[in-house]
Amino acid sequence: MTPATAPLAPEARAAYFEQLYQHDADPWLVRQRWYEARKRALLLACLPQARYRNAYEPACGNGELTVALAQRCERLLAADLSSQALHAAQQRLRDEGLEHKVTLLHQRLPQDWPRTGNGAERFDLILLSEIGYYLSPEELAQVAEHASASLAPGGSIALCHWRAPFAERVQSTVRVHAAFQNRPGLHCLVRHEEPDFLLGIWSNDARSVAQREGFA
Ligand SMILES: C[S@@+](CC[C@H](N)C(=O)[O-])C[C@H]1O[C@@H](n2cnc3c(N)ncnc32)[C@H](O)[C@@H]1O
């Protein structure tokens, strides 16, 4: 694989990620590192609901988070720019007997975001993990707009991103998460900050988890 030496330009993205997954189905070692397993567990523990009816995970990569998420969802739409990543995700879901719950799609953000507006499909969970910093501020603004518009009543948007600098990064993680802060109609339910990553959850329902369960 040719390592990138500069922020990824939109036209270079597809080839870059395809090449990465061709070389290795787990380029970020999400299946091996304790760091990744712990981060997934934290993210899943922070989700405000036990179960989701219809979730959406764009940029799902090789499907490691998809497998964990599918166990909390009736239906999950997972998508990625890379066919190789989708192939790895499909294999992983099949191994876990979860493929019947998950629809895998080839999608480019922000262009291919599912249709919004009257009569469009709504999601009660949208998960953006380790993708926002590859998008330009304009693309990310579109993603934030689409995500808000696609949210079912009571739904949540979860973001989780690595903080350190790296060559392909187009914008900082702080900026990525800031794009979801102070959006009209979105309330921050979770803000978890570590030296390595930021995790944030916003919902169109301002109630806390205890309030949702009726004891606060
Ligand atoms: C660092 S991986 C994260 C994978 C997974 N979400 C996770 O947290 O393990 C980034 C993923 O985003 C995908 N990706 C990058 N740009 C994209 C875009 N514009 N639209 C859709 N997927 C994209 C890549 O193919 C890659 O699988």
Boltz pocket constraint, residues with backbone or C-beta under 6 A from the ligand:
constraints:
  - pocket:
      binder: B
      contacts: [[A, 13], [A, 17], [A, 28], [A, 30], [A, 58], [A, 59], [A, 60], [A, 61], [A, 62], [A, 64], [A, 65], [A, 79], [A, 80], [A, 81], [A, 82], [A, 85], [A, 107], [A, 108], [A, 109], [A, 110], [A, 128], [A, 129], [A, 130], [A, 131], [A, 134]]
      max_distance: 6.0
